Amino acid sequence: MTRPATVALIEGDGIGVDVARAAMRAADAALAAAGAPALDVTRIEAGAGCFQRTGQDIEPGGEERAGEADAIFLGAIGLPSVRAPDGTEISPHLRLRDRYGLYAGVRPVRAYPNVPQRLADPRAAGIDLVILRESTEGLFWSAAVHGRSDVRGDEEVRDTLRITRATTEKLHAFAFDLARKRAARGRGGRVTCVDKANVFASMAFFRRIFDEVAAKNADVEAGYNYVDAQALDLVRRPWDFDVLVMENMFGDILSDLAGGLVGGMGMAACAEIGDATGLFQPAHGSAPDIMGQDRANPLAAILSAGLMLDYLAAKRSAPVFTDAAARLDRAIEEGFSANALRPMEFGGDMGTEAVTAAVVARIGGGR
């Protein structure tokens, strides 16, 4: 029998608690339907609330324990009133990315039936792309949590944008592999390098490495777009794109823009994958103003749990996890098609519990 997968669960702050629990419930339902044991969950306290209570943004030994699990799942982190002494938000998850080399930030962007479409063009119903955001370098290499900024008194601060060959080669290889897998599933099969190579030497270097990797993956169509033009094209013709690979800050911004095209951040799933482990989380914030009110849309977290199951299938060489992930994704697709998923975020009548229960029922075969 397949041994249970171990998951380090950081519920975090605000609605992170609500949606993380919903995600674990849906993942366990999918595993049960596929004939696999439930997740073996270890909880780790971290976030702004933890910092407020203890002065530390993660419990002692929490970072080490997170890396020992098969995967890490994060609800959300941050409270508006809780800040570090330098004025930045509490961000232990950025340190986890750095520590475990979680270079491949996978942000799927997919339109679902009966979810509000922000674009009038009927082709918007077919939006299905992935923003692949490098998650350890770029401008975020200088994120305050890492202590790498060049602070010159009260007159000037310099943050460094870092691009390395080792990480960028892995990122671009991941992009081509992802496009190939998507093509096998009937979804796209193209990679676009999004950069600002016309202005910055770091971005020209990023593109040069892309060309080197593309030459080794000639079976996959490759192209380019400057980041400002890509922002325009995500509004003008997002249905023409498949896998968009880019630097960290660019990915942070464009993934939110793209999420807005397919309903909002309540549908924004995220996987951050490295060589040894992966971290999975909804890409939205902690929304503490609606915490515990049964109003949060849990689907971004549940979709992130599906990404985690797919990751565990590869990591554990266990097809049963692929089956579970497919069941979870299918439940959401069919639920929206039947207008049986109506989150309050989209003006519907279903809160966190009702949406989660509806997904779980469909996974189990109920209606």
The 8 nearest C-alpha neighbors of each residue, nearest first, counted from 0:
[[1, 2, 35, 36, 3, 34, 319, 317],
 [0, 2, 35, 3, 36, 317, 319, 4],
 [1, 3, 0, 4, 36, 35, 5, 37],
 [4, 2, 36, 38, 39, 37, 5, 1],
 [3, 5, 38, 39, 69, 2, 6, 311],
 [6, 4, 39, 69, 68, 40, 38, 3],
 [5, 7, 40, 70, 68, 71, 69, 8],
 [6, 8, 71, 41, 65, 68, 42, 40],
 [9, 7, 42, 72, 41, 6, 43, 71],
 [10, 8, 73, 43, 11, 42, 44, 72],
 [11, 9, 74, 16, 15, 73, 19, 8],
 [12, 10, 76, 46, 75, 9, 15, 45],
 [11, 13, 76, 15, 75, 285, 77, 46],
 [14, 12, 287, 285, 290, 15, 286, 16],
 [13, 15, 290, 17, 16, 285, 286, 287],
 [16, 14, 74, 75, 13, 12, 10, 18],
 [15, 17, 10, 14, 19, 18, 74, 11],
 [18, 16, 14, 15, 20, 19, 21, 291],
 [17, 19, 297, 21, 20, 15, 16, 300],
 [20, 18, 74, 22, 21, 16, 17, 10],
 [19, 21, 23, 22, 18, 17, 24, 16],
 [20, 22, 18, 24, 19, 23, 355, 25],
 [23, 21, 301, 19, 25, 20, 24, 300],
 [24, 22, 26, 20, 25, 21, 27, 19],
 [23, 25, 21, 27, 22, 26, 20, 28],
 [24, 26, 28, 22, 27, 23, 359, 21],
 [27, 25, 23, 29, 28, 24, 22, 304],
 [26, 28, 37, 30, 24, 29, 25, 31],
 [29, 27, 25, 31, 26, 30, 359, 32],
 [30, 28, 323, 32, 26, 27, 31, 327],
 [29, 31, 35, 27, 33, 323, 32, 28],
 [30, 32, 34, 28, 33, 35, 29, 27],
 [31, 33, 29, 30, 34, 363, 28, 362],
 [34, 32, 30, 31, 323, 35, 322, 319],
 [35, 33, 31, 32, 30, 36, 319, 323],
 [34, 36, 30, 31, 33, 1, 37, 319],
 [37, 35, 3, 31, 30, 38, 34, 2],
 [38, 36, 27, 3, 30, 39, 35, 31],
 [37, 39, 4, 3, 40, 5, 27, 36],
 [38, 40, 5, 4, 3, 6, 37, 41],
 [41, 39, 6, 38, 5, 7, 8, 42],
 [40, 42, 7, 8, 6, 43, 39, 5],
 [43, 41, 8, 7, 9, 40, 44, 10],
 [44, 42, 9, 8, 61, 45, 41, 7],
 [43, 45, 58, 57, 9, 49, 42, 11],
 [46, 44, 57, 49, 56, 11, 58, 43],
 [45, 47, 11, 76, 49, 56, 48, 12],
 [46, 48, 50, 77, 49, 89, 78, 51],
 [49, 47, 51, 50, 46, 52, 12, 78],
 [48, 50, 52, 46, 47, 45, 51, 56],
 [51, 49, 56, 54, 55, 47, 53, 48],
 [50, 52, 48, 49, 54, 53, 47, 81],
 [53, 51, 49, 50, 54, 48, 55, 47],
 [54, 52, 50, 55, 51, 49, 56, 58],
 [53, 55, 50, 51, 52, 56, 49, 57],
 [56, 54, 50, 53, 57, 49, 58, 51],
 [55, 57, 50, 46, 45, 49, 91, 47],
 [58, 56, 45, 55, 44, 61, 46, 59],
 [57, 59, 61, 44, 45, 60, 55, 43],
 [60, 58, 61, 57, 62, 55, 63, 44],
 [59, 61, 63, 62, 64, 58, 57, 65],
 [62, 60, 64, 58, 59, 63, 43, 57],
 [61, 63, 65, 64, 60, 66, 95, 57],
 [62, 64, 66, 60, 65, 61, 67, 59],
 [65, 63, 61, 67, 66, 62, 60, 68],
 [66, 64, 62, 7, 63, 67, 68, 61],
 [65, 67, 63, 64, 68, 62, 276, 99],
 [66, 68, 64, 65, 63, 69, 7, 70],
 [69, 67, 5, 70, 6, 66, 7, 65],
 [68, 70, 5, 6, 4, 276, 67, 71],
 [71, 69, 6, 277, 68, 276, 278, 7],
 [70, 72, 278, 7, 6, 8, 277, 279],
 [73, 71, 279, 8, 278, 280, 9, 7],
 [72, 74, 9, 280, 10, 75, 8, 279],
 [73, 15, 75, 10, 19, 11, 280, 16],
 [76, 74, 15, 285, 11, 12, 284, 73],
 [77, 75, 12, 11, 46, 285, 47, 284],
 [76, 78, 47, 12, 285, 89, 46, 88],
 [77, 79, 81, 80, 47, 287, 12, 285],
 [80, 78, 81, 77, 82, 88, 287, 47],
 [79, 81, 78, 82, 77, 47, 88, 51],
 [82, 80, 78, 79, 47, 51, 88, 83],
 [83, 81, 88, 86, 87, 89, 84, 80],
 [82, 84, 86, 85, 87, 88, 89, 81],
 [83, 85, 86, 82, 87, 88, 81, 89],
 [86, 84, 83, 87, 82, 143, 88, 144],
 [85, 87, 83, 84, 82, 88, 81, 89],
 [88, 86, 83, 82, 85, 89, 143, 84],
 [89, 87, 82, 90, 83, 77, 86, 81],
 [88, 90, 47, 77, 82, 83, 46, 91],
 [91, 89, 92, 93, 88, 144, 46, 76],
 [92, 90, 94, 93, 56, 95, 89, 57],
 [91, 93, 95, 94, 90, 96, 76, 73],
 [94, 92, 96, 95, 91, 90, 97, 144],
 [93, 95, 97, 91, 92, 96, 98, 144],
 [96, 94, 92, 98, 97, 93, 99, 91],
 [97, 95, 101, 93, 94, 99, 98, 100],
 [96, 98, 94, 100, 95, 135, 99, 93],
 [97, 99, 95, 96, 100, 94, 101, 62],
 [98, 100, 96, 97, 101, 95, 273, 276],
 [99, 101, 97, 273, 102, 96, 98, 135],
 [102, 100, 273, 272, 96, 271, 99, 103],
 [101, 103, 134, 133, 135, 100, 273, 272],
 [104, 102, 272, 133, 271, 101, 105, 170],
 [103, 105, 271, 132, 131, 134, 270, 133],
 [104, 106, 131, 270, 269, 103, 271, 130],
 [105, 107, 269, 130, 129, 268, 131, 104],
 [108, 106, 129, 128, 109, 130, 105, 268],
 [109, 107, 128, 129, 127, 258, 106, 257],
 [110, 108, 127, 126, 107, 261, 128, 111],
 [109, 111, 261, 126, 124, 125, 127, 112],
 [112, 110, 114, 113, 109, 335, 332, 124],
 [111, 113, 336, 114, 335, 110, 124, 332],
 [112, 114, 335, 115, 111, 338, 336, 116],
 [113, 115, 112, 111, 262, 116, 345, 261],
 [116, 114, 262, 113, 117, 345, 261, 112],
 [117, 115, 118, 261, 262, 114, 260, 123],
 [116, 118, 260, 115, 119, 261, 262, 259],
 [119, 117, 116, 120, 123, 260, 234, 121],
 [118, 120, 121, 117, 116, 123, 122, 124],
 [119, 121, 122, 118, 123, 124, 117, 116],
 [122, 120, 123, 124, 119, 118, 125, 116],
 [123, 121, 124, 120, 125, 238, 126, 119],
 [124, 122, 125, 121, 126, 120, 118, 238],
 [123, 125, 122, 110, 126, 121, 111, 116],
 [124, 126, 123, 122, 127, 110, 238, 109],
 [127, 125, 238, 110, 123, 109, 124, 237],
 [128, 126, 109, 108, 125, 110, 238, 241],
 [129, 127, 241, 108, 242, 107, 240, 109],
 [130, 128, 107, 242, 106, 108, 241, 131],
 [129, 131, 243, 106, 242, 132, 105, 244],
 [132, 130, 244, 105, 104, 243, 129, 106],
 [131, 133, 104, 250, 245, 247, 134, 246],
 [132, 134, 247, 102, 103, 246, 104, 135],
 [133, 135, 102, 247, 104, 132, 103, 136],
 [136, 134, 102, 97, 96, 140, 133, 101],
 [137, 135, 140, 161, 139, 134, 162, 138],
 [136, 138, 160, 161, 247, 139, 246, 140],
 [137, 139, 160, 140, 248, 141, 159, 136],
 [140, 138, 142, 141, 137, 136, 247, 248],
 [141, 139, 136, 138, 142, 137, 135, 161],
 [140, 142, 139, 147, 158, 148, 159, 138],
 [143, 141, 139, 144, 140, 145, 147, 146],
 [142, 144, 146, 145, 141, 148, 147, 87],
 [143, 145, 142, 146, 90, 94, 93, 91],
 [146, 144, 143, 147, 142, 141, 94, 140],
 [145, 147, 143, 144, 148, 141, 142, 149],
 [148, 146, 141, 145, 149, 143, 142, 158],
 [147, 149, 158, 141, 150, 146, 157, 143],
 [148, 150, 157, 156, 151, 158, 147, 155],
 [149, 151, 156, 148, 152, 155, 157, 153],
 [152, 150, 155, 156, 154, 149, 153, 157],
 [151, 153, 154, 150, 155, 156, 149, 157],
 [152, 154, 155, 151, 150, 156, 149, 85],
 [155, 153, 152, 151, 156, 150, 157, 149],
 [154, 156, 151, 153, 150, 152, 157, 149],
 [157, 155, 150, 149, 151, 158, 148, 154],
 [156, 158, 149, 148, 150, 159, 155, 151],
 [159, 157, 148, 141, 149, 156, 160, 138],
 [158, 160, 141, 161, 138, 157, 140, 148],
 [161, 159, 138, 137, 140, 158, 162, 141],
 [162, 160, 137, 136, 159, 140, 138, 163],
 [161, 163, 137, 201, 136, 160, 164, 205],
 [164, 162, 165, 166, 167, 161, 136, 205],
 [163, 165, 167, 166, 168, 162, 208, 205],
 [166, 164, 168, 163, 167, 169, 170, 162],
 [165, 167, 169, 168, 164, 163, 170, 102],
 [168, 166, 170, 164, 169, 165, 163, 171],
 [167, 169, 171, 170, 166, 165, 164, 172],
 [170, 168, 172, 166, 167, 171, 173, 165],
 [169, 171, 167, 173, 168, 172, 103, 166],
 [170, 172, 174, 173, 168, 169, 209, 167],
 [171, 173, 169, 175, 174, 170, 168, 176],
 [172, 174, 170, 176, 171, 175, 177, 169],
 [175, 173, 171, 177, 172, 176, 178, 170],
 [176, 174, 178, 172, 177, 173, 179, 171],
 [175, 177, 179, 173, 174, 178, 172, 180],
 [178, 176, 174, 180, 175, 179, 173, 181],
 [179, 177, 188, 181, 175, 180, 176, 189],
 [178, 180, 176, 182, 177, 181, 188, 175],
 [181, 179, 183, 177, 182, 178, 176, 184],
 [180, 182, 186, 178, 184, 183, 179, 188],
 [181, 183, 188, 185, 186, 179, 184, 187],
 [182, 184, 180, 181, 185, 179, 186, 188],
 [185, 183, 181, 182, 186, 180, 187, 179],
 [184, 186, 182, 183, 181, 187, 188, 180],
 [187, 185, 181, 182, 184, 188, 183, 127],
 [188, 186, 182, 241, 189, 181, 185, 178],
 [187, 189, 182, 178, 179, 181, 219, 186],
 [190, 188, 220, 241, 178, 221, 187, 219],
 [191, 189, 242, 221, 243, 220, 222, 241],
 [190, 192, 222, 243, 223, 221, 193, 242],
 [191, 193, 223, 244, 243, 222, 224, 245],
 [194, 192, 224, 245, 226, 225, 244, 223],
 [193, 195, 225, 226, 196, 202, 245, 192],
 [196, 194, 225, 197, 202, 198, 226, 199],
 [197, 195, 203, 202, 198, 199, 194, 206],
 [196, 198, 195, 199, 203, 202, 225, 200],
 [199, 197, 196, 195, 200, 202, 203, 201],
 [200, 198, 202, 201, 196, 195, 197, 203],
 [199, 201, 203, 202, 204, 196, 198, 197],
 [202, 200, 204, 199, 203, 162, 205, 161],
 [203, 201, 196, 205, 204, 199, 200, 195],
 [204, 202, 196, 200, 206, 205, 201, 207],
 [203, 205, 207, 201, 202, 206, 200, 208],
 [206, 204, 202, 203, 208, 207, 201, 209],
 [207, 205, 209, 203, 204, 208, 202, 210],
 [208, 206, 204, 210, 209, 205, 203, 211],
 [207, 209, 211, 210, 206, 205, 212, 204],
 [210, 208, 206, 212, 207, 211, 213, 171],
 [211, 209, 213, 207, 208, 212, 214, 206],
 [212, 210, 208, 214, 209, 213, 207, 215],
 [211, 213, 209, 215, 214, 210, 208, 172],
 [214, 212, 210, 216, 215, 211, 209, 217],
 [215, 213, 211, 212, 216, 217, 210, 209],
 [214, 216, 212, 213, 217, 211, 218, 210],
 [217, 215, 213, 214, 218, 219, 212, 175],
 [216, 218, 219, 214, 215, 213, 220, 221],
 [217, 219, 216, 220, 179, 215, 213, 214],
 [220, 218, 217, 216, 189, 221, 188, 175],
 [219, 221, 189, 190, 218, 188, 222, 217],
 [222, 220, 190, 191, 189, 219, 213, 223],
 [221, 223, 191, 192, 190, 220, 224, 189],
 [224, 222, 192, 191, 193, 225, 221, 194],
 [223, 225, 193, 229, 226, 192, 228, 194],
 [226, 224, 194, 195, 228, 193, 227, 229],
 [225, 227, 229, 194, 228, 193, 195, 224],
 [226, 228, 230, 229, 225, 231, 195, 224],
 [229, 227, 231, 225, 230, 226, 232, 224],
 [228, 230, 226, 232, 231, 227, 224, 233],
 [231, 229, 227, 233, 228, 232, 226, 253],
 [230, 232, 228, 229, 234, 233, 235, 227],
 [233, 231, 235, 229, 234, 236, 230, 237],
 [234, 232, 237, 230, 231, 235, 236, 229],
 [233, 235, 232, 231, 236, 237, 230, 118],
 [234, 236, 232, 233, 231, 237, 118, 230],
 [237, 235, 232, 238, 233, 239, 234, 240],
 [238, 236, 233, 239, 240, 232, 234, 126],
 [237, 239, 126, 236, 240, 125, 123, 122],
 [238, 240, 237, 236, 241, 126, 128, 232],
 [241, 239, 238, 237, 128, 242, 243, 189],
 [240, 242, 128, 187, 189, 129, 190, 243],
 [243, 241, 190, 129, 128, 130, 189, 191],
 [242, 244, 191, 130, 131, 190, 192, 129],
 [245, 243, 131, 192, 193, 132, 130, 191],
 [246, 244, 193, 132, 250, 194, 192, 131],
 [245, 247, 133, 249, 137, 248, 132, 250],
 [246, 248, 133, 137, 250, 134, 132, 249],
 [249, 247, 251, 250, 138, 246, 252, 139],
 [248, 250, 252, 251, 246, 247, 253, 245],
 [251, 249, 132, 247, 253, 248, 252, 254],
 [252, 250, 248, 249, 254, 253, 247, 255],
 [251, 253, 249, 250, 254, 255, 248, 256],
 [252, 254, 256, 250, 255, 251, 257, 249],
 [253, 255, 257, 256, 252, 250, 251, 258],
 [256, 254, 258, 257, 253, 252, 259, 251],
 [255, 257, 253, 259, 254, 258, 252, 260],
 [256, 258, 254, 260, 259, 255, 253, 108],
 [259, 257, 255, 263, 260, 256, 261, 264],
 [258, 260, 263, 256, 257, 261, 262, 255],
 [259, 261, 257, 117, 258, 262, 116, 118],
 [262, 260, 110, 259, 258, 116, 263, 109],
 [263, 261, 115, 259, 260, 114, 116, 258],
 [264, 262, 259, 258, 265, 266, 261, 260],
 [263, 265, 267, 266, 283, 258, 259, 282],
 [264, 266, 299, 263, 296, 267, 298, 283],
 [265, 267, 299, 264, 298, 263, 268, 262],
 [268, 266, 264, 299, 282, 265, 258, 281],
 [269, 267, 299, 281, 303, 302, 282, 106],
 [268, 270, 106, 280, 105, 281, 303, 282],
 [269, 271, 279, 105, 104, 278, 272, 306],
 [272, 270, 104, 278, 101, 103, 277, 105],
 [271, 273, 277, 101, 103, 102, 270, 276],
 [274, 272, 101, 100, 276, 275, 102, 277],
 [273, 275, 276, 272, 100, 101, 99, 277],
 [276, 274, 273, 277, 99, 272, 100, 66],
 [275, 277, 273, 70, 274, 272, 69, 66],
 [278, 276, 272, 70, 271, 273, 71, 279],
 [277, 279, 71, 271, 72, 270, 70, 272],
 [280, 278, 270, 72, 303, 269, 73, 271],
 [281, 279, 73, 269, 303, 74, 72, 300],
 [280, 282, 300, 268, 299, 283, 269, 267],
 [281, 283, 267, 268, 269, 280, 284, 264],
 [284, 282, 264, 281, 265, 267, 285, 75],
 [283, 285, 286, 75, 282, 76, 77, 15],
 [284, 286, 13, 75, 14, 287, 15, 12],
 [287, 285, 288, 13, 284, 14, 289, 290],
 [288, 286, 13, 290, 289, 285, 14, 78],
 [289, 287, 286, 290, 13, 14, 285, 292],
 [290, 288, 287, 292, 286, 291, 294, 295],
 [291, 289, 14, 287, 13, 292, 288, 286],
 [290, 292, 293, 289, 17, 14, 294, 13],
 [291, 293, 294, 289, 290, 295, 350, 351],
 [294, 292, 351, 350, 291, 295, 352, 290],
 [293, 295, 350, 292, 351, 343, 289, 296],
 [296, 294, 351, 297, 293, 350, 14, 289],
 [295, 297, 265, 351, 298, 342, 344, 294],
 [298, 296, 18, 300, 299, 351, 295, 301],
 [297, 299, 301, 300, 296, 266, 302, 265],
 [300, 298, 266, 268, 267, 281, 302, 265],
 [299, 301, 281, 303, 298, 302, 297, 22],
 [300, 302, 22, 298, 304, 303, 299, 297],
 [303, 301, 305, 299, 304, 300, 268, 298],
 [304, 302, 268, 300, 306, 305, 301, 269],
 [303, 305, 307, 301, 302, 306, 22, 26],
 [304, 306, 324, 302, 308, 303, 307, 327],
 [307, 305, 303, 309, 304, 308, 310, 302],
 [306, 308, 304, 310, 305, 309, 311, 279],
 [307, 309, 311, 305, 324, 310, 320, 306],
 [310, 308, 312, 306, 321, 307, 311, 324],
 [309, 311, 307, 308, 313, 312, 314, 306],
 [312, 310, 314, 308, 313, 309, 315, 307],
 [311, 313, 320, 317, 309, 310, 315, 316],
 [314, 312, 316, 310, 311, 315, 309, 317],
 [313, 315, 311, 312, 316, 310, 317, 69],
 [314, 316, 317, 312, 313, 311, 310, 4],
 [317, 315, 313, 312, 314, 318, 311, 320],
 [316, 318, 312, 315, 319, 320, 313, 321],
 [319, 317, 321, 320, 312, 322, 316, 313],
 [318, 320, 322, 321, 317, 33, 323, 35],
 [319, 321, 312, 323, 322, 318, 308, 317],
 [322, 320, 318, 324, 309, 319, 323, 312],
 [321, 323, 319, 325, 320, 324, 33, 326],
 [322, 324, 29, 320, 326, 30, 33, 321],
 [323, 325, 305, 321, 327, 308, 326, 322],
 [326, 324, 328, 322, 327, 323, 329, 321],
 [327, 325, 323, 329, 324, 328, 362, 29],
 [326, 328, 324, 330, 325, 329, 29, 362],
 [329, 327, 325, 331, 330, 326, 324, 332],
 [328, 330, 332, 326, 331, 327, 333, 325],
 [329, 331, 327, 333, 361, 328, 362, 332],
 [332, 330, 334, 328, 329, 333, 335, 358],
 [331, 333, 329, 335, 334, 330, 336, 328],
 [334, 332, 336, 330, 335, 331, 329, 337],
 [333, 335, 331, 339, 337, 340, 336, 332],
 [334, 336, 338, 340, 337, 333, 332, 112],
 [337, 335, 333, 112, 338, 334, 332, 113],
 [336, 338, 339, 334, 335, 333, 340, 113],
 [339, 337, 335, 336, 340, 334, 113, 341],
 [338, 340, 334, 337, 335, 341, 357, 336],
 [341, 339, 335, 334, 338, 354, 342, 357],
 [340, 342, 347, 349, 348, 339, 343, 338],
 [343, 341, 349, 347, 344, 345, 296, 350],
 [342, 344, 347, 346, 345, 348, 349, 350],
 [343, 345, 342, 346, 296, 347, 295, 265],
 [346, 344, 343, 347, 342, 115, 341, 114],
 [347, 345, 343, 344, 342, 348, 341, 349],
 [348, 346, 343, 341, 342, 345, 349, 344],
 [347, 349, 343, 341, 342, 350, 346, 353],
 [350, 348, 342, 353, 341, 343, 347, 354],
 [351, 349, 294, 293, 353, 352, 343, 342],
 [350, 352, 293, 295, 354, 294, 353, 296],
 [351, 353, 355, 354, 350, 356, 293, 21],
 [352, 354, 356, 350, 349, 355, 351, 357],
 [355, 353, 357, 351, 356, 352, 349, 340],
 [356, 354, 352, 358, 357, 353, 21, 351],
 [355, 357, 359, 353, 358, 354, 352, 360],
 [356, 358, 360, 354, 355, 359, 353, 361],
 [357, 359, 355, 361, 360, 356, 330, 362],
 [358, 360, 356, 362, 361, 357, 25, 28],
 [361, 359, 365, 357, 363, 358, 362, 356],
 [362, 360, 364, 365, 358, 363, 330, 359],
 [363, 361, 359, 360, 364, 330, 326, 29],
 [364, 362, 360, 361, 365, 32, 359, 28],
 [363, 365, 361, 362, 360, 366, 359, 32],
 [364, 366, 360, 361, 363, 362, 359, 357],
 [365, 361, 360, 364, 357, 339, 363, 334]]
